[in-house]
Amino acid sequence: MDVLDNPKYTYLVGKQPFYYKIWKTLFYYYSKTVFTFYTPLKVHGRENIPDSSFIFCSNHNSHMDVALLSAAAQKSFNHFGMMAAKDYWFDSWTRRTLINTVMNLIPIDRKVNGVSQFSIKDTIKLCKSFMNYKQRSLIFFPEGTRGTPGKILPFKKGAARFSLDLKAPILPAVIHGSHKAWPRGNFLMRPTGIAVYILEPIYPESFMENDNPSEDDLRNASKKMISALEQAITKKATELYDE
């Protein structure tokens, strides 16, 4: 069966069922209310947001960060997709159904004993289908986990490789203050200001030397691209946290 025809993933293909869309929309407006009155959000650099689909990449210090990026772009949760481990989030009907009422999770494989159970080509195919509908976008946290505020962890290459394969620009951003509003280990948020700085997009074609790249070409371009992304985010984060 083609992955696009699999009932598990049909919510990623084209228009979503109403029961998926409504909760994402309601949660988006709830988040906007929080970011207006309780943890006021200031956004800098919205003019850098591309008119096409893109891959949003930022530092990651809080569970709030996905909602902050969505609000910063002024696009609801219906508009964004995120990678999620297939073996945890998709092999359980309960987890898959509950989490996808507020987020669009796209399956990606975690190798078990060195063996892949889900093809990366299928993940790319789902991403393309998701993004082709009304120019939807993806969110990546290239550090791979929540880091320490002001200290950027080494970036993983996944976001760059997806950008190259999907021919979609990376949109770097720096979130400042979410670690104070919702610190690691805290159950409740605190009333404090947050800022999101949206930087200039990074276009994959500027890292490619020819129109028919080999696998080595893609690996080299990916390294250069993730290095440029890491430098941009680290520079801005250092400026903000040194103030």
CYANA upper distance limits for C-alpha pairs under 8 A (distance plus 0.5 A):
  1 MET  CA      5 ASP  CA      7.21
  1 MET  CA      6 ASN  CA      7.35
  2 ASP  CA      6 ASN  CA      7.20
  3 VAL  CA      9 TYR  CA      8.02
  3 VAL  CA    122 ASP  CA      6.75
  3 VAL  CA    125 LYS  CA      8.41
  3 VAL  CA    126 LEU  CA      8.00
  4 LEU  CA      9 TYR  CA      7.36
  4 LEU  CA     10 THR  CA      7.12
  4 LEU  CA     13 VAL  CA      7.46
  4 LEU  CA    125 LYS  CA      8.22
  4 LEU  CA    126 LEU  CA      7.19
  5 ASP  CA      9 TYR  CA      8.18
  5 ASP  CA     10 THR  CA      7.23
  6 ASN  CA     10 THR  CA      6.94
  8 LYS  CA     90 PHE  CA      8.15
  9 TYR  CA     13 VAL  CA      7.80
  9 TYR  CA    106 ILE  CA      8.50
 10 THR  CA     14 GLY  CA      8.48
 11 TYR  CA     15 LYS  CA      7.85
 11 TYR  CA     16 GLN  CA      5.62
 11 TYR  CA     17 PRO  CA      7.40
 11 TYR  CA     20 TYR  CA      8.34
 12 LEU  CA     16 GLN  CA      7.63
 12 LEU  CA    104 ASN  CA      7.70
 12 LEU  CA    106 ILE  CA      8.16
 12 LEU  CA    126 LEU  CA      7.40
 12 LEU  CA    129 SER  CA      7.66
 12 LEU  CA    130 PHE  CA      5.71
 13 VAL  CA    126 LEU  CA      7.89
 13 VAL  CA    129 SER  CA      6.15
 13 VAL  CA    130 PHE  CA      6.01
 13 VAL  CA    133 TYR  CA      8.09
 14 GLY  CA    129 SER  CA      7.75
 14 GLY  CA    130 PHE  CA      7.25
 14 GLY  CA    133 TYR  CA      5.99
 15 LYS  CA    133 TYR  CA      8.01
 16 GLN  CA     20 TYR  CA      6.90
 16 GLN  CA     21 LYS  CA      6.82
 17 PRO  CA     21 LYS  CA      7.00
 18 PHE  CA     22 ILE  CA      6.47
 19 TYR  CA     23 TRP  CA      7.33
 19 TYR  CA    101 THR  CA      7.81
 20 TYR  CA     24 LYS  CA      7.25
 20 TYR  CA    100 ASN  CA      7.37
 20 TYR  CA    101 THR  CA      5.39
 20 TYR  CA    102 VAL  CA      7.90
 21 LYS  CA     25 THR  CA      6.64
 21 LYS  CA     78 ASN  CA      6.80
 21 LYS  CA    101 THR  CA      7.80
 22 ILE  CA     26 LEU  CA      6.62
 23 TRP  CA     27 PHE  CA      6.49
 23 TRP  CA    101 THR  CA      6.13
 23 TRP  CA    102 VAL  CA      6.26
 24 LYS  CA     28 TYR  CA      6.57
 24 LYS  CA     76 SER  CA      7.61
 24 LYS  CA     77 PHE  CA      5.86
 24 LYS  CA     78 ASN  CA      6.47
 24 LYS  CA    101 THR  CA      6.66
 24 LYS  CA    102 VAL  CA      4.91
 24 LYS  CA    103 MET  CA      7.19
 25 THR  CA     29 TYR  CA      6.97
 25 THR  CA     76 SER  CA      6.60
 25 THR  CA     77 PHE  CA      7.10
 25 THR  CA     78 ASN  CA      7.44
 26 LEU  CA     30 TYR  CA      6.69
 27 PHE  CA     31 SER  CA      6.57
 27 PHE  CA     77 PHE  CA      8.39
 27 PHE  CA    102 VAL  CA      7.30
 28 TYR  CA     32 LYS  CA      6.73
 28 TYR  CA     67 ALA  CA      7.86
 28 TYR  CA     70 SER  CA      8.40
 28 TYR  CA     71 ALA  CA      8.03
 28 TYR  CA     76 SER  CA      6.04
 28 TYR  CA     77 PHE  CA      6.65
 29 TYR  CA     33 THR  CA      6.69
 30 TYR  CA     34 VAL  CA      6.91
 31 SER  CA     35 PHE  CA      6.60
 31 SER  CA     67 ALA  CA      7.17
 31 SER  CA     71 ALA  CA      8.10
 32 LYS  CA     36 THR  CA      6.57
 32 LYS  CA     71 ALA  CA      6.91
 33 THR  CA     37 PHE  CA      6.69
 33 THR  CA     38 TYR  CA      8.27
 34 VAL  CA     38 TYR  CA      5.54
 34 VAL  CA     39 THR  CA      6.52
 34 VAL  CA     40 PRO  CA      7.87
 35 PHE  CA     39 THR  CA      5.38
 35 PHE  CA     40 PRO  CA      5.14
 35 PHE  CA     41 LEU  CA      5.71
 36 THR  CA     40 PRO  CA      5.21
 36 THR  CA     41 LEU  CA      6.88
 38 TYR  CA    190 ARG  CA      8.38
 38 TYR  CA    191 PRO  CA      5.64
 38 TYR  CA    192 THR  CA      7.62
 39 THR  CA    181 ALA  CA      7.33
 39 THR  CA    190 ARG  CA      7.85
 39 THR  CA    191 PRO  CA      5.50
 39 THR  CA    192 THR  CA      5.39
 39 THR  CA    193 GLY  CA      5.59
 39 THR  CA    194 ILE  CA      6.98
 40 PRO  CA    192 THR  CA      7.40
 40 PRO  CA    193 GLY  CA      5.40
 40 PRO  CA    194 ILE  CA      6.64
 41 LEU  CA    193 GLY  CA      6.61
 41 LEU  CA    194 ILE  CA      5.38
 41 LEU  CA    195 ALA  CA      6.04
 41 LEU  CA    196 VAL  CA      8.00
 42 LYS  CA    193 GLY  CA      8.38
 42 LYS  CA    194 ILE  CA      6.89
 42 LYS  CA    195 ALA  CA      5.21
 42 LYS  CA    196 VAL  CA      6.90
 43 VAL  CA     72 ALA  CA      6.45
 43 VAL  CA    195 ALA  CA      6.26
 43 VAL  CA    196 VAL  CA      5.39
 43 VAL  CA    197 TYR  CA      6.53
 43 VAL  CA    198 ILE  CA      8.04
 44 HIS  CA    195 ALA  CA      8.12
 44 HIS  CA    196 VAL  CA      6.73
 44 HIS  CA    197 TYR  CA      5.28
 44 HIS  CA    198 ILE  CA      6.51
 45 GLY  CA     49 ILE  CA      8.29
 45 GLY  CA    197 TYR  CA      6.53
 45 GLY  CA    198 ILE  CA      5.25
 45 GLY  CA    199 LEU  CA      6.83
 46 ARG  CA     72 ALA  CA      8.12
 46 ARG  CA     73 ALA  CA      7.48
 46 ARG  CA    198 ILE  CA      6.78
 48 ASN  CA    198 ILE  CA      7.15
 48 ASN  CA    199 LEU  CA      6.93
 48 ASN  CA    200 GLU  CA      5.90
 48 ASN  CA    201 PRO  CA      7.13
 49 ILE  CA     73 ALA  CA      7.93
 49 ILE  CA    171 LEU  CA      7.64
 49 ILE  CA    198 ILE  CA      8.16
 49 ILE  CA    200 GLU  CA      8.44
 49 ILE  CA    201 PRO  CA      7.91
 50 PRO  CA     54 PHE  CA      7.51
 50 PRO  CA    201 PRO  CA      7.99
 52 SER  CA    135 GLN  CA      6.37
 53 SER  CA    131 MET  CA      6.84
 53 SER  CA    132 ASN  CA      8.47
 53 SER  CA    135 GLN  CA      5.28
 53 SER  CA    136 ARG  CA      6.01
 53 SER  CA    137 SER  CA      5.48
 53 SER  CA    168 ALA  CA      6.86
 53 SER  CA    169 PRO  CA      8.13
 54 PHE  CA    136 ARG  CA      8.26
 54 PHE  CA    137 SER  CA      5.61
 54 PHE  CA    138 LEU  CA      7.04
 54 PHE  CA    168 ALA  CA      5.76
 54 PHE  CA    169 PRO  CA      5.59
 54 PHE  CA    170 ILE  CA      6.27
 54 PHE  CA    171 LEU  CA      6.95
 55 ILE  CA    137 SER  CA      6.37
 55 ILE  CA    138 LEU  CA      5.26
 55 ILE  CA    139 ILE  CA      6.19
 55 ILE  CA    140 PHE  CA      7.40
 55 ILE  CA    159 ALA  CA      8.02
 55 ILE  CA    163 SER  CA      7.52
 55 ILE  CA    168 ALA  CA      7.27
 55 ILE  CA    169 PRO  CA      6.69
 55 ILE  CA    170 ILE  CA      5.13
 55 ILE  CA    171 LEU  CA      6.29
 56 PHE  CA     69 LEU  CA      8.30
 56 PHE  CA    137 SER  CA      8.00
 56 PHE  CA    138 LEU  CA      6.59
 56 PHE  CA    139 ILE  CA      5.19
 56 PHE  CA    140 PHE  CA      6.59
 56 PHE  CA    170 ILE  CA      6.49
 56 PHE  CA    171 LEU  CA      5.28
 56 PHE  CA    172 PRO  CA      6.61
 56 PHE  CA    173 ALA  CA      7.75
 57 CYS  CA    139 ILE  CA      6.59
 57 CYS  CA    140 PHE  CA      5.50
 57 CYS  CA    141 PHE  CA      6.08
 57 CYS  CA    142 PRO  CA      7.15
 57 CYS  CA    159 ALA  CA      8.21
 57 CYS  CA    170 ILE  CA      7.26
 57 CYS  CA    171 LEU  CA      6.50
 57 CYS  CA    172 PRO  CA      5.42
 57 CYS  CA    173 ALA  CA      6.56
 58 SER  CA    140 PHE  CA      7.72
 58 SER  CA    141 PHE  CA      6.19
 58 SER  CA    142 PRO  CA      7.71
 58 SER  CA    172 PRO  CA      6.28
 58 SER  CA    173 ALA  CA      5.19
 58 SER  CA    174 VAL  CA      5.87
 58 SER  CA    175 ILE  CA      7.41
 58 SER  CA    233 ILE  CA      7.60
 59 ASN  CA    141 PHE  CA      6.83
 59 ASN  CA    142 PRO  CA      8.01
 59 ASN  CA    143 GLU  CA      7.49
 59 ASN  CA    147 GLY  CA      8.23
 59 ASN  CA    152 ILE  CA      7.49
 59 ASN  CA    173 ALA  CA      7.84
 59 ASN  CA    174 VAL  CA      6.34
 59 ASN  CA    175 ILE  CA      6.92
 59 ASN  CA    233 ILE  CA      7.81
 60 HIS  CA     65 ASP  CA      7.04
 60 HIS  CA    141 PHE  CA      6.74
 60 HIS  CA    143 GLU  CA      7.79
 60 HIS  CA    145 THR  CA      7.42
 60 HIS  CA    146 ARG  CA      5.44
 60 HIS  CA    147 GLY  CA      6.57
 60 HIS  CA    175 ILE  CA      8.06
 61 ASN  CA     65 ASP  CA      7.82
 61 ASN  CA    146 ARG  CA      5.31
 61 ASN  CA    147 GLY  CA      5.92
 61 ASN  CA    148 THR  CA      7.05
 61 ASN  CA    149 PRO  CA      6.70
 61 ASN  CA    178 SER  CA      7.14
 61 ASN  CA    179 HIS  CA      5.95
 61 ASN  CA    183 PRO  CA      8.35
 61 ASN  CA    184 ARG  CA      8.25
 62 SER  CA    146 ARG  CA      7.11
 62 SER  CA    178 SER  CA      6.35
 62 SER  CA    179 HIS  CA      6.07
 62 SER  CA    182 TRP  CA      6.65
 62 SER  CA    183 PRO  CA      6.90
 62 SER  CA    184 ARG  CA      7.03
 63 HIS  CA    182 TRP  CA      7.82
 64 MET  CA     68 LEU  CA      6.65
 64 MET  CA    178 SER  CA      7.21
 64 MET  CA    182 TRP  CA      7.59
 65 ASP  CA     69 LEU  CA      6.71
 65 ASP  CA    175 ILE  CA      7.99
 65 ASP  CA    178 SER  CA      7.60
 66 VAL  CA     70 SER  CA      6.81
 66 VAL  CA    139 ILE  CA      8.04
 67 ALA  CA     71 ALA  CA      6.65
 67 ALA  CA     77 PHE  CA      8.27
 68 LEU  CA     72 ALA  CA      6.44
 68 LEU  CA    196 VAL  CA      8.17
 69 LEU  CA     73 ALA  CA      6.70
 69 LEU  CA    196 VAL  CA      8.14
 70 SER  CA     74 GLN  CA      6.67
 70 SER  CA     75 LYS  CA      6.04
 70 SER  CA     76 SER  CA      6.61
 70 SER  CA     77 PHE  CA      6.94
 70 SER  CA     80 PHE  CA      8.04
 71 ALA  CA     75 LYS  CA      6.84
 71 ALA  CA     76 SER  CA      7.75
 72 ALA  CA    196 VAL  CA      7.30
 75 LYS  CA     79 HIS  CA      6.64
 76 SER  CA     80 PHE  CA      8.05
 77 PHE  CA    102 VAL  CA      7.46
 77 PHE  CA    103 MET  CA      6.77
 77 PHE  CA    104 ASN  CA      8.10
 78 ASN  CA    103 MET  CA      7.85
 78 ASN  CA    104 ASN  CA      7.58
 79 HIS  CA    136 ARG  CA      5.42
 79 HIS  CA    137 SER  CA      6.76
 80 PHE  CA    103 MET  CA      8.21
 80 PHE  CA    104 ASN  CA      7.09
 80 PHE  CA    136 ARG  CA      6.54
 80 PHE  CA    137 SER  CA      5.50
 80 PHE  CA    138 LEU  CA      5.68
 80 PHE  CA    139 ILE  CA      7.11
 81 GLY  CA    103 MET  CA      7.50
 81 GLY  CA    104 ASN  CA      5.16
 81 GLY  CA    105 LEU  CA      6.23
 81 GLY  CA    106 ILE  CA      7.03
 81 GLY  CA    130 PHE  CA      8.30
 81 GLY  CA    136 ARG  CA      8.37
 81 GLY  CA    137 SER  CA      6.88
 81 GLY  CA    138 LEU  CA      5.19
 81 GLY  CA    139 ILE  CA      6.75
 82 MET  CA    103 MET  CA      8.24
 82 MET  CA    104 ASN  CA      6.77
 82 MET  CA    105 LEU  CA      5.55
 82 MET  CA    106 ILE  CA      6.30
 82 MET  CA    138 LEU  CA      6.30
 82 MET  CA    139 ILE  CA      5.92
 82 MET  CA    140 PHE  CA      7.23
 83 MET  CA    105 LEU  CA      6.29
 83 MET  CA    106 ILE  CA      5.33
 83 MET  CA    107 PRO  CA      6.44
 83 MET  CA    108 ILE  CA      6.61
 83 MET  CA    139 ILE  CA      8.50
 83 MET  CA    140 PHE  CA      8.06
 84 ALA  CA     89 TRP  CA      7.16
 84 ALA  CA    105 LEU  CA      6.26
 84 ALA  CA    106 ILE  CA      6.30
 84 ALA  CA    107 PRO  CA      5.68
 84 ALA  CA    108 ILE  CA      6.30
 85 ALA  CA     89 TRP  CA      6.51
 85 ALA  CA     90 PHE  CA      8.12
 85 ALA  CA    107 PRO  CA      6.31
 85 ALA  CA    108 ILE  CA      5.73
 85 ALA  CA    109 ASP  CA      6.29
 85 ALA  CA    110 ARG  CA      6.74
 86 LYS  CA     90 PHE  CA      5.49
 86 LYS  CA     91 ASP  CA      7.13
 86 LYS  CA    107 PRO  CA      5.23
 86 LYS  CA    108 ILE  CA      5.95
 86 LYS  CA    109 ASP  CA      6.03
 86 LYS  CA    110 ARG  CA      7.81
 86 LYS  CA    118 PHE  CA      8.22
 87 ASP  CA     91 ASP  CA      6.00
 87 ASP  CA    109 ASP  CA      7.66
 87 ASP  CA    110 ARG  CA      7.80
 88 TYR  CA     92 SER  CA      7.48
 89 TRP  CA     95 ARG  CA      6.15
 89 TRP  CA     96 ARG  CA      5.89
 89 TRP  CA    107 PRO  CA      8.37
 90 PHE  CA     95 ARG  CA      7.54
 90 PHE  CA     96 ARG  CA      5.66
 90 PHE  CA    107 PRO  CA      7.61
 91 ASP  CA     96 ARG  CA      8.09
 92 SER  CA     96 ARG  CA      6.58
 93 TRP  CA     97 THR  CA      6.48
 94 THR  CA     98 LEU  CA      6.54
 95 ARG  CA     99 ILE  CA      6.48
 96 ARG  CA    100 ASN  CA      6.54
 97 THR  CA    101 THR  CA      7.06
 98 LEU  CA    102 VAL  CA      8.30
 99 ILE  CA    103 MET  CA      6.54
 99 ILE  CA    105 LEU  CA      8.41
100 ASN  CA    104 ASN  CA      5.93
100 ASN  CA    105 LEU  CA      6.94
106 ILE  CA    123 THR  CA      7.51
106 ILE  CA    126 LEU  CA      7.63
106 ILE  CA    127 CYS  CA      7.69
107 PRO  CA    123 THR  CA      6.75
108 ILE  CA    118 PHE  CA      7.45
108 ILE  CA    119 SER  CA      8.48
108 ILE  CA    120 ILE  CA      7.36
108 ILE  CA    123 THR  CA      6.43
109 ASP  CA    116 SER  CA      6.89
109 ASP  CA    117 GLN  CA      6.96
109 ASP  CA    118 PHE  CA      5.81
109 ASP  CA    119 SER  CA      7.68
109 ASP  CA    120 ILE  CA      7.76
110 ARG  CA    116 SER  CA      7.37
110 ARG  CA    117 GLN  CA      8.44
111 LYS  CA    115 VAL  CA      5.56
111 LYS  CA    116 SER  CA      5.26
111 LYS  CA    117 GLN  CA      7.58
112 VAL  CA    116 SER  CA      7.21
118 PHE  CA    122 ASP  CA      7.70
118 PHE  CA    123 THR  CA      8.42
119 SER  CA    123 THR  CA      7.17
120 ILE  CA    124 ILE  CA      6.72
121 LYS  CA    125 LYS  CA      6.58
122 ASP  CA    126 LEU  CA      6.69
123 THR  CA    127 CYS  CA      6.71
124 ILE  CA    128 LYS  CA      6.64
124 ILE  CA    162 PHE  CA      7.97
124 ILE  CA    165 ASP  CA      8.05
124 ILE  CA    166 LEU  CA      7.84
125 LYS  CA    129 SER  CA      6.76
126 LEU  CA    130 PHE  CA      6.51
127 CYS  CA    131 MET  CA      6.53
127 CYS  CA    166 LEU  CA      8.37
128 LYS  CA    132 ASN  CA      6.43
128 LYS  CA    166 LEU  CA      7.07
129 SER  CA    133 TYR  CA      7.24
130 PHE  CA    136 ARG  CA      7.07
130 PHE  CA    137 SER  CA      8.45
131 MET  CA    135 GLN  CA      5.75
131 MET  CA    136 ARG  CA      4.87
131 MET  CA    137 SER  CA      6.13
131 MET  CA    138 LEU  CA      8.33
132 ASN  CA    136 ARG  CA      7.24
140 PHE  CA    159 ALA  CA      6.86
141 PHE  CA    145 THR  CA      7.74
142 PRO  CA    155 PHE  CA      5.51
142 PRO  CA    156 LYS  CA      5.87
142 PRO  CA    157 LYS  CA      7.84
142 PRO  CA    158 GLY  CA      7.74
142 PRO  CA    159 ALA  CA      6.96
143 GLU  CA    147 GLY  CA      7.87
143 GLU  CA    152 ILE  CA      7.85
143 GLU  CA    153 LEU  CA      6.00
143 GLU  CA    154 PRO  CA      6.58
143 GLU  CA    155 PHE  CA      5.24
143 GLU  CA    156 LYS  CA      6.66
144 GLY  CA    155 PHE  CA      7.91
144 GLY  CA    156 LYS  CA      7.31
147 GLY  CA    151 LYS  CA      7.51
147 GLY  CA    152 ILE  CA      7.26
147 GLY  CA    153 LEU  CA      7.07
148 THR  CA    152 ILE  CA      7.78
149 PRO  CA    179 HIS  CA      7.15
149 PRO  CA    241 TYR  CA      8.46
150 GLY  CA    237 ALA  CA      6.66
150 GLY  CA    238 THR  CA      6.81
150 GLY  CA    241 TYR  CA      5.96
151 LYS  CA    238 THR  CA      8.37
152 ILE  CA    234 THR  CA      6.69
152 ILE  CA    237 ALA  CA      8.43
154 PRO  CA    230 GLU  CA      8.18
155 PHE  CA    226 ILE  CA      7.48
155 PHE  CA    227 SER  CA      8.50
155 PHE  CA    230 GLU  CA      6.88
156 LYS  CA    226 ILE  CA      8.09
157 LYS  CA    161 ARG  CA      6.81
157 LYS  CA    222 SER  CA      6.99
157 LYS  CA    223 LYS  CA      7.29
157 LYS  CA    226 ILE  CA      6.43
158 GLY  CA    162 PHE  CA      6.63
159 ALA  CA    163 SER  CA      6.61
159 ALA  CA    170 ILE  CA      8.31
159 ALA  CA    226 ILE  CA      8.05
160 ALA  CA    164 LEU  CA      6.76
160 ALA  CA    170 ILE  CA      8.14
160 ALA  CA    204 PRO  CA      8.37
160 ALA  CA    222 SER  CA      5.71
160 ALA  CA    223 LYS  CA      8.24
160 ALA  CA    225 MET  CA      6.44
160 ALA  CA    226 ILE  CA      6.07
161 ARG  CA    165 ASP  CA      6.65
161 ARG  CA    218 LEU  CA      8.02
161 ARG  CA    219 ARG  CA      8.27
161 ARG  CA    222 SER  CA      5.99
162 PHE  CA    166 LEU  CA      6.29
163 SER  CA    167 LYS  CA      6.02
163 SER  CA    168 ALA  CA      5.55
163 SER  CA    169 PRO  CA      6.59
163 SER  CA    170 ILE  CA      7.04
163 SER  CA    204 PRO  CA      6.79
164 LEU  CA    168 ALA  CA      7.45
164 LEU  CA    204 PRO  CA      5.96
164 LEU  CA    205 GLU  CA      8.14
164 LEU  CA    218 LEU  CA      7.98
164 LEU  CA    222 SER  CA      7.92
167 LYS  CA    204 PRO  CA      6.96
167 LYS  CA    205 GLU  CA      8.06
168 ALA  CA    203 TYR  CA      7.62
168 ALA  CA    204 PRO  CA      7.47
169 PRO  CA    201 PRO  CA      6.73
169 PRO  CA    202 ILE  CA      6.01
169 PRO  CA    203 TYR  CA      5.01
169 PRO  CA    204 PRO  CA      6.54
170 ILE  CA    201 PRO  CA      6.10
170 ILE  CA    202 ILE  CA      5.59
170 ILE  CA    203 TYR  CA      7.00
170 ILE  CA    204 PRO  CA      8.32
171 LEU  CA    198 ILE  CA      7.83
171 LEU  CA    199 LEU  CA      7.29
171 LEU  CA    200 GLU  CA      7.17
171 LEU  CA    201 PRO  CA      4.98
171 LEU  CA    202 ILE  CA      6.87
172 PRO  CA    198 ILE  CA      6.70
172 PRO  CA    199 LEU  CA      5.84
172 PRO  CA    200 GLU  CA      7.37
172 PRO  CA    201 PRO  CA      6.91
172 PRO  CA    202 ILE  CA      8.20
172 PRO  CA    229 LEU  CA      7.30
172 PRO  CA    232 ALA  CA      7.96
172 PRO  CA    233 ILE  CA      7.11
173 ALA  CA    196 VAL  CA      7.27
173 ALA  CA    197 TYR  CA      5.93
173 ALA  CA    198 ILE  CA      4.91
173 ALA  CA    199 LEU  CA      6.09
173 ALA  CA    233 ILE  CA      7.18
174 VAL  CA    196 VAL  CA      6.23
174 VAL  CA    197 TYR  CA      5.64
174 VAL  CA    198 ILE  CA      7.17
174 VAL  CA    199 LEU  CA      8.43
174 VAL  CA    233 ILE  CA      6.70
174 VAL  CA    236 LYS  CA      7.43
174 VAL  CA    237 ALA  CA      6.78
175 ILE  CA    194 ILE  CA      7.98
175 ILE  CA    195 ALA  CA      6.52
175 ILE  CA    196 VAL  CA      5.11
175 ILE  CA    197 TYR  CA      7.02
176 HIS  CA    194 ILE  CA      6.35
176 HIS  CA    195 ALA  CA      5.71
176 HIS  CA    196 VAL  CA      6.76
176 HIS  CA    237 ALA  CA      8.26
176 HIS  CA    240 LEU  CA      7.89
177 GLY  CA    181 ALA  CA      6.94
177 GLY  CA    192 THR  CA      8.11
177 GLY  CA    193 GLY  CA      7.05
177 GLY  CA    194 ILE  CA      5.10
177 GLY  CA    195 ALA  CA      7.00
178 SER  CA    182 TRP  CA      6.45
178 SER  CA    183 PRO  CA      7.91
178 SER  CA    194 ILE  CA      6.50
179 HIS  CA    183 PRO  CA      5.25
179 HIS  CA    184 ARG  CA      7.74
180 LYS  CA    190 ARG  CA      7.67
180 LYS  CA    192 THR  CA      7.53
181 ALA  CA    189 MET  CA      5.86
181 ALA  CA    190 ARG  CA      5.15
181 ALA  CA    191 PRO  CA      6.73
181 ALA  CA    192 THR  CA      6.05
181 ALA  CA    193 GLY  CA      8.03
181 ALA  CA    194 ILE  CA      8.15
182 TRP  CA    186 ASN  CA      7.00
182 TRP  CA    187 PHE  CA      8.41
182 TRP  CA    188 LEU  CA      7.24
182 TRP  CA    189 MET  CA      5.13
182 TRP  CA    190 ARG  CA      6.74
183 PRO  CA    189 MET  CA      8.26
199 LEU  CA    232 ALA  CA      8.40
202 ILE  CA    225 MET  CA      8.40
202 ILE  CA    229 LEU  CA      8.00
203 TYR  CA    207 PHE  CA      8.28
204 PRO  CA    208 MET  CA      7.49
204 PRO  CA    225 MET  CA      7.83
207 PHE  CA    221 ALA  CA      5.85
207 PHE  CA    224 LYS  CA      7.64
207 PHE  CA    225 MET  CA      7.22
208 MET  CA    213 PRO  CA      7.98
208 MET  CA    217 ASP  CA      7.99
208 MET  CA    218 LEU  CA      8.24
208 MET  CA    221 ALA  CA      6.70
209 GLU  CA    213 PRO  CA      8.14
209 GLU  CA    217 ASP  CA      8.42
213 PRO  CA    217 ASP  CA      5.87
213 PRO  CA    218 LEU  CA      6.85
214 SER  CA    218 LEU  CA      6.86
215 GLU  CA    219 ARG  CA      6.73
216 ASP  CA    220 ASN  CA      6.67
217 ASP  CA    221 ALA  CA      6.57
218 LEU  CA    222 SER  CA      6.43
219 ARG  CA    223 LYS  CA      6.82
220 ASN  CA    224 LYS  CA      6.88
221 ALA  CA    225 MET  CA      6.49
222 SER  CA    226 ILE  CA      6.55
223 LYS  CA    227 SER  CA      6.61
224 LYS  CA    228 ALA  CA      6.79
225 MET  CA    229 LEU  CA      6.76
226 ILE  CA    230 GLU  CA      6.49
227 SER  CA    231 GLN  CA      6.62
228 ALA  CA    232 ALA  CA      6.73
229 LEU  CA    233 ILE  CA      6.78
230 GLU  CA    234 THR  CA      6.34
231 GLN  CA    235 LYS  CA      6.40
232 ALA  CA    236 LYS  CA      6.94
233 ILE  CA    237 ALA  CA      6.50
234 THR  CA    238 THR  CA      6.42
235 LYS  CA    239 GLU  CA      6.84
236 LYS  CA    240 LEU  CA      6.83
237 ALA  CA    241 TYR  CA      6.59
238 THR  CA    242 ASP  CA      6.37
239 GLU  CA    243 GLU  CA      6.94
